Amino acid sequence: MNGKRSLIERYVLPVALKVAGQKHVLSVRDGIILNMPFMLIGSFFLIFAYLPVPAGRK
């Protein structure tokens, strides 16, 4: 297990850090983070608007 971790830290981590530090990747990440509260509130409103309960059945 420790060998796999050191392999990942040695070869994969530097590439992942370079990709994560690019401007366009950062802007997509920040945009998703900024829109997250609106998506959560909207999803709650949709759940309440279309409740998964059959209406009018007896």
C-alpha positions as CSV (number, residue, x, y, z in Angstrom):
1,M,0.0,0.0,0.0
2,N,2.8,2.4,0.8
3,G,4.5,1.6,-2.5
4,K,1.4,2.6,-4.4
5,R,1.2,5.8,-2.5
6,S,4.8,6.8,-3.2
7,L,4.3,5.9,-6.8
8,I,1.3,8.2,-7.1
9,E,3.0,11.0,-5.2
10,R,6.1,10.7,-7.4
11,Y,4.5,10.6,-10.8
12,V,0.9,11.5,-10.8
13,L,0.8,14.3,-8.2
14,P,3.1,16.8,-10.1
15,V,1.0,16.4,-13.3
16,A,-2.2,16.8,-11.3
17,L,-1.0,20.0,-9.6
18,K,0.1,21.5,-13.0
19,V,-3.4,20.8,-14.5
20,A,-5.2,22.1,-11.4
21,G,-3.2,25.3,-11.5
22,Q,-4.2,26.4,-15.0
23,K,-6.4,29.4,-15.3
24,H,-9.3,27.9,-17.2
25,V,-9.5,24.9,-14.8
26,L,-9.5,27.4,-11.8
27,S,-12.3,29.5,-13.4
28,V,-14.5,26.5,-14.0
29,R,-14.0,25.4,-10.4
30,D,-14.8,28.8,-9.0
31,G,-17.9,29.1,-11.2
32,I,-19.2,25.8,-10.0
33,I,-18.5,26.8,-6.4
34,L,-20.3,30.1,-6.8
35,N,-23.3,28.5,-8.4
36,M,-23.7,25.7,-5.8
37,P,-26.0,27.6,-3.4
38,F,-28.4,28.5,-6.3
39,M,-28.4,24.9,-7.5
40,L,-29.2,23.6,-4.0
41,I,-32.0,26.1,-3.4
42,G,-33.5,25.5,-6.8
43,S,-33.4,21.7,-6.3
44,F,-35.3,22.1,-3.0
45,F,-38.0,24.2,-4.7
46,L,-38.3,21.6,-7.5
47,I,-38.7,18.8,-4.9
48,F,-41.5,20.8,-3.1
49,A,-43.2,21.8,-6.4
50,Y,-43.3,18.2,-7.7
51,L,-43.7,16.1,-4.6
52,P,-43.2,12.4,-5.3
53,V,-46.6,11.6,-3.7
54,P,-49.5,10.5,-5.8
55,A,-52.2,13.1,-5.7
56,G,-55.9,12.3,-5.5
57,R,-55.5,8.5,-5.0
58,K,-57.7,6.8,-2.5
